[in-house]
Structures are given as C-alpha cells and as structure tokens.
Amino acid sequence: VSTQSTGSVHCFVMSDANGTTRELTPRSLSSSNLLSSDPDDIIAKVQIPLLSGYNLKKFKSTLTVKELIQSLVRSMPTSVQSTRYHLYNNGLRLLDVDRTLKSYGVKSMDVLEIKRGVEYEIQLKDDLKKAPVYLEGESLKTSDAIRTLAFWAFPDHKPTSYQYRLFKLVPSQKEIPLDENKSFFSLQLRLEDVLLLKAIKTKNNSVQTLTLKITYSPVNLTEKSKQLYMKHGILTKLGGGAGGSRSWKKRFFVLEEEKLEYFKDQKAYQNKVPPL
C-alpha cells in the first residue's frame, strides 16, 4: 500500500501481486478490515527499513512502544532483525519504551518509523556466546573505538600496561592497520569483515591477538536503502542551454534519492566519467 496526495487530498493505492493498482476508498478500507469502530485501534503509515514507501498497519493504542517495535522487527528479513531499533512518531523518537502509544498521543494516519542508529555491532569470531559490543556515532574516532574494543575484549588488562592496535584482515590474509586518526565510520567497514585486535604489552612487547567479526554495519544498510530509490535509463534531452545546438539527444540519466544526473551514455556512467 502506498500513499498519494493531490493538494490537501490524500488517497491510498494498493498494488496486488500482479501489479494491478486500485484506490482504497473509506468503504474499501473498511471491507479490507483496516478500518474499525474500536476506539483503541490505530491505522498508521509505517516505514520499515529497506522497504520503500509506507505500509498501512492497524494495531492497538494500548500497545507499549517496546511491544510495537518487537512486532515490526519480526516482520523484517532475519538478516536485519535486532533489538537495537527505536520507534519514531512523525519524526520524533519515543524514548520510553514502556509507555503506551496512546500515552504518547499516537493517532491514526501518523507516520511511524523504526530505525537503528549509526552503529557497528562487533563480536568475537570464535566466541559468539560473548555479548557483542556496539560502536555508535558517525563522529566516533577510531582511537576511541579501539579503546572501547580493548576494554570489552580484554577486561582483565590494565590499560597502562598495553598498547592496542586494530587491523582489517583481507582475503589474502594481509593485515591492514586502521588509521586511528580517522572516524571509525569513514573506514566503511562492512558486514562480515574480519578485524584483528592486538594487545601489545609494553614491558616485553608480547602480543595477544583476538579475531573479531562485524555482525552489523550501517554501510550495508545505507547501500541497500539507496538502491531502493535509484532509477536509471535513457531519456531524450533538449540541448542548447549553454549556447549549443538546440537539438534532442539521448542521454543516460541516473536518479538517486537526492539528485538527478545524466551522462553521455551508460558506458560513461559505468566508467565513472563525471556527469555532464
């Protein structure tokens, strides 16, 4: 189900498995069991990660924020399910997960979104029973991330007795040191990337190494989300805007979530030639 608007008039359009669309009027909404006379029922526009547009969902206003998050997460692909999601109502985060939707004033046709913050989830590669550690924030420095990982991975160490280094292990088994002066998010680490955390004892330079695995990365989610909004293909464009010949020419256009660009042809786009 998706929403469309014309001026101040909103309607809902349902698309079935065959791609056939039809407008949902109040009568058809009622017959589809979405509308209800129960005053505790809410029909909201729900945005779920990796899915474009909104889905109409009905639930009780007596649900707690935590219960609704759990219900929505269960409807998501297993690979992105987590207990780390937050609920937003019309863009505002509902902080107290034990409060009911009704107490927050959530009403029908509100926009509800579940989102996860910019964070990495990291686990010991050979000990998945140990609780993972979370590194949060786009501005988190890699040096601070290393300290957090060291405290989590080596809880018995005295920090003044060790130096810690973090490496990325690439398929050729080469160890690439991570720049401690960069933000951790800028390293663009991906799901299933393998890291090596090394603790070097300052007294005798002995080294302890732990192998870590990234079990959640915002990079993967961002890339998949962008793909949902990306369209590309051939359009005919009228030239002459910069004093050139006013003629119609075919160009390869790429529409992304925040911009529209065009190239001489698809080959130019694939070869990363700058847009025209």
N, C-alpha and C positions, 0 to 999 in steps of 0.2 A: 504494500500500500504506500503510495506517495502523495504528497500534498501539492496542490497548485493554487495560485492566487491570482486574482484579477482585481486590481484596486483593493477594496476592503472586503471583497467576497472570497471566501475560501471554500474549496471543494476537495474531495478526496477521490483519488483514482486508484482502482485496484487492477493489478495485472495478474492474470492466471498463468498456469504453467505453459500455455500455448502462446503467451504474449498478447492475448486479447485484453484490451482495457475497457473499463466501464466506470462511469462516475457513480460514486456512492452518495445517494441522497439520504436524508434522515430516515426515510422509510426503508431503504435497502440496508442502511446501517442497523436498524432495529431488527430486520429479518435475519441479518448475519450474526445476531446475538452479541453485538458490540454495545448497543445502547441498552440501558437498564433503568428501571424505576427505583432501584435500590439507591438511597442517598449516599451510601458508603462506597459506591462504585465510582472509579475514576477511569476515564478513557484518555490516555496521554499519548503524545507523539514521542516515541522512544528512539534514541540514537545509540546503536551498538557498534563498538569498534570493528573496522574492516567492512562494514556494510554501508553503502551509500543510501542517502535518503532516510526517511523516518518510517517506523512501523507503528501502527496503531495497536496499543495493548490496553487491556482492561484489567484492573486489579482493585483491591480494597484499600480505601484510605486508612484503614486501621493497621495496615502492614507497617512494620518498622523499616527504616532505611536499610538496615542490615538484611532483613528478610527479602526486600526487593532486589538488592544487589545480588544476593545469592541466587535468586530465581533467574535474573537476567544473565548472570555468568554461566549458569547451567545450559542456557540456550546458545552459547558461543562455541566455536570449534575448540576441541580439547587442547590444542596447542597454545591457545591464548587464554585459557582459564586460569584464574588466580584469585587469591583472597586480598589482593592489593588494589582493587578497584574502588573508586569513590563515585558518589552519586551527585549530579548537578541538576538543579531545577532552574530552568531559564537562565543558565549560565552561572548560578551561584551554588557553591558546594554546600551540601547538607552535612555539617560536621558531626553532629551527634547521631551515631548510627542506631542508638536505642530509642530515639524518638519516632513517632509515627508520621506518616506522610501528612495526615490531617493536621497534626500539631504544627507542621511547617507551612500549612496553607496551600499545599499542592492541590490543584484543581484540574478538571477536565480541559483538554487541549493545551495544557502546559507542555513544555519541551523538557524531557528527562534524558540525561546522558550519563553513561558510565564511562569513566576514563581512568587510566592509570598514569601516574606521574612519570616524568622523565627519570628513569632509574634503570640500573642494571641489577640483575639477580645473578649471584655467583655461588657455586657450590664446589666442594672438594670433589674432584673427578672420581676418586676411588672410595669415597665415603659419603654416599648420598643420604645416610641417616642423620648426618650433622645438619642442623638448620642452616639454610643459606644466609648469606649476608647481602644487604641491599646498599647500593651506592647511588645516591639521589642528587639530582640537580645538574643543569647544563653547565653551571659555572664551577662545579667541583674540580679542584686541581688534582692532577694525577698523583702528586706527592701526598695530598691528604687522603686520596683513595688508597694508596699503598699503606699508610699508617692504619687506616680502618681495617684493611685486609690482614695486616700483621697482628693486630690486637685480636681479631676474630680467629685467625688460623693458628697463632702461637700464643695462647692465653697465659702460658707459664713463663714466657720470656720477660726479662727485664729490658725495656726498650733501650736503655742507655748502654746495654751490652751488645747490641746488634745493629747492623745496618741492613736495610731491606731494599731489594731490587725486584722489579716486575718485568717479565718478558712475555712476548707473544710467541707461541710455538707454531710455525708454519708447516705445511705438509712435507717439506723437505727436511723436517726436524731441525731447521735452523732457528736459533733463538734470537728474536729481535727485541732489543731493550726499548721500553716505552719511555717517552720523553716526560720527565716529571714536571716540567715547566708548563706543559700544555694542559688544557682542561681534559678531563677523562672522557667526556662526551665527544670531543673533537677527534679522538682516536678512531671513532667509527667502528668499534668492536661489534661483532655480530653473534647471533645465536650459534652456539656450539663451538665458538672459538675457544682455544685452549691457551691458558696462561700458566706461567711458571713464577711462583713467588719464592724468592731466595732470601734466606736469613743468614747473614754473614757475621760471625762472631768476631768482634773487634780484637779480642785477646789473642786469638791464634788463627784467624781467617778461615776457620772451618765453616762449611756451608751446609745448611739444611734446605731442601727443596720440596715444595708441595706443588702438585699439579691441580689447577683449578679449571672449571668449565663454566662458560656463560650460559645460563639456562633461561635468561630473558634479556632481550636487548631492545631498546626503543628504536634503534636503527631499522631493524626488520619491520617493525610495525609501521614506522613512518613510510618506508618504501612501499609496502603493500597498500597503505592507505592512499598514497599519491597515485598509484596505478589505477585505483577505482575512478579517479577524476580525470585521468589522462585520455584524450582522444587525439587521433592524428589521421591525416589523409590529404587528398588532392582537392584544392579549391582553385577556382579561376578568379584572378585578381586584376583590377583595373590599375595600370601603372600611370606614370606621368606626374606623380605627386611632387617630385623633386626636379621638375623641368624636363623630364624624359618623355619618351614617346607614350602617348595615351592609348595604349592597346591592352587587350586582355591576354593575360599569360597564366599558365598553370603553375602553381607553386605548392610545395609540401608544407602544410600547416600543422602545428603541434599546440594543442590546447591543454594546459595544465590547470591546477586548482587556482593559481593566482596570476597566470599570464598566458598570452597568446603570441606565438612566434611563427615565422614562416621562413622557409629555406628554398633554395633554387630547385632542389629535388630531394627525394628520400635518401639518395646516396650521400648527399652533402650533410644531411642530418645524422646519418649513421657514422660518418667520418668525423663528426664533431666540428664541422665547419661552422663558424659563427653565423647566427641568423642574419637575414637581410634587413 
